[in-house]
Amino acid sequence: MSIFGLKLKTDIPSAGVIKVLKQFHNTVSIASLRSKIQNKEFIYTCSSIDDTGIVTLLKLLQEIETLGIGVEIYEQWENGAIKKVDRFLLENLLESYDEIENQIERIIDLEVEGLDP
């Protein structure tokens, strides 16, 4: 399994970025957010199988880009390997998750209908 993470293309923690990050990380201190930015660490991470987390990641990406600040998306595996990915991969992954969910619902519906006398 892997995680997706966002990193800023800058190491300068502007007030605008901190404000946006606090909306998505209301329990994380401003000092911690500043440190993550200055150290070029992930500012947000989620599991590759967490569709809610991926949606949040994409929203955060959009909010930061609206400020005119560059953001990069990475995928990191358990073995430490890391590669840059683009938003289209995440959008396609979400579409796949939706299709799988719909297929499962159809299968369950068909099974339930087969049980009716």
Contacts in CASP RR format, 6 or more apart in sequence:
PFRMAT RR
TARGET T0000
AUTHOR 0000-0000-0000
METHOD contacts of the structure
MODEL  1
MSIFGLKLKTDIPSAGVIKVLKQFHNTVSIASLRSKIQNKEFIYTCSSID
DTGIVTLLKLLQEIETLGIGVEIYEQWENGAIKKVDRFLLENLLESYDEI
ENQIERIIDLEVEGLDP
1 47 0 8 1.000
1 48 0 8 1.000
1 49 0 8 1.000
1 77 0 8 1.000
1 78 0 8 1.000
2 47 0 8 1.000
2 48 0 8 1.000
2 75 0 8 1.000
2 76 0 8 1.000
2 77 0 8 1.000
2 78 0 8 1.000
3 45 0 8 1.000
3 46 0 8 1.000
3 47 0 8 1.000
3 48 0 8 1.000
3 75 0 8 1.000
3 76 0 8 1.000
4 45 0 8 1.000
4 46 0 8 1.000
4 47 0 8 1.000
4 48 0 8 1.000
4 54 0 8 1.000
4 57 0 8 1.000
4 73 0 8 1.000
4 74 0 8 1.000
4 75 0 8 1.000
4 76 0 8 1.000
4 85 0 8 1.000
4 90 0 8 1.000
5 42 0 8 1.000
5 43 0 8 1.000
5 44 0 8 1.000
5 45 0 8 1.000
5 46 0 8 1.000
5 57 0 8 1.000
5 73 0 8 1.000
5 74 0 8 1.000
5 75 0 8 1.000
5 76 0 8 1.000
6 42 0 8 1.000
6 43 0 8 1.000
6 44 0 8 1.000
6 45 0 8 1.000
6 57 0 8 1.000
6 60 0 8 1.000
6 61 0 8 1.000
6 64 0 8 1.000
6 71 0 8 1.000
6 72 0 8 1.000
6 73 0 8 1.000
6 74 0 8 1.000
7 40 0 8 1.000
7 41 0 8 1.000
7 42 0 8 1.000
7 43 0 8 1.000
7 71 0 8 1.000
7 72 0 8 1.000
7 74 0 8 1.000
8 17 0 8 1.000
8 37 0 8 1.000
8 40 0 8 1.000
8 43 0 8 1.000
8 64 0 8 1.000
8 69 0 8 1.000
8 70 0 8 1.000
8 71 0 8 1.000
8 72 0 8 1.000
9 69 0 8 1.000
9 70 0 8 1.000
9 71 0 8 1.000
9 72 0 8 1.000
10 37 0 8 1.000
10 69 0 8 1.000
10 70 0 8 1.000
11 37 0 8 1.000
11 38 0 8 1.000
11 39 0 8 1.000
11 40 0 8 1.000
12 37 0 8 1.000
12 38 0 8 1.000
13 33 0 8 1.000
13 34 0 8 1.000
13 37 0 8 1.000
13 38 0 8 1.000
14 67 0 8 1.000
14 69 0 8 1.000
16 67 0 8 1.000
17 37 0 8 1.000
17 64 0 8 1.000
17 67 0 8 1.000
17 69 0 8 1.000
18 30 0 8 1.000
18 33 0 8 1.000
18 34 0 8 1.000
20 60 0 8 1.000
20 63 0 8 1.000
20 64 0 8 1.000
20 67 0 8 1.000
21 28 0 8 1.000
21 33 0 8 1.000
21 43 0 8 1.000
21 44 0 8 1.000
21 60 0 8 1.000
22 28 0 8 1.000
22 30 0 8 1.000
22 33 0 8 1.000
23 63 0 8 1.000
24 44 0 8 1.000
24 56 0 8 1.000
24 59 0 8 1.000
24 60 0 8 1.000
24 63 0 8 1.000
25 33 0 8 1.000
25 44 0 8 1.000
33 43 0 8 1.000
35 41 0 8 1.000
36 42 0 8 1.000
36 43 0 8 1.000
37 43 0 8 1.000
42 74 0 8 1.000
43 60 0 8 1.000
44 56 0 8 1.000
44 57 0 8 1.000
44 60 0 8 1.000
46 53 0 8 1.000
46 54 0 8 1.000
46 56 0 8 1.000
46 57 0 8 1.000
47 53 0 8 1.000
48 54 0 8 1.000
48 75 0 8 1.000
48 93 0 8 1.000
51 94 0 8 1.000
51 97 0 8 1.000
54 90 0 8 1.000
54 93 0 8 1.000
54 94 0 8 1.000
55 94 0 8 1.000
57 73 0 8 1.000
57 90 0 8 1.000
58 87 0 8 1.000
58 90 0 8 1.000
58 91 0 8 1.000
61 71 0 8 1.000
61 73 0 8 1.000
61 87 0 8 1.000
64 70 0 8 1.000
64 71 0 8 1.000
65 71 0 8 1.000
72 84 0 8 1.000
73 84 0 8 1.000
73 85 0 8 1.000
73 86 0 8 1.000
73 87 0 8 1.000
73 89 0 8 1.000
73 90 0 8 1.000
74 82 0 8 1.000
74 83 0 8 1.000
74 84 0 8 1.000
74 85 0 8 1.000
75 82 0 8 1.000
75 83 0 8 1.000
75 85 0 8 1.000
76 82 0 8 1.000
END
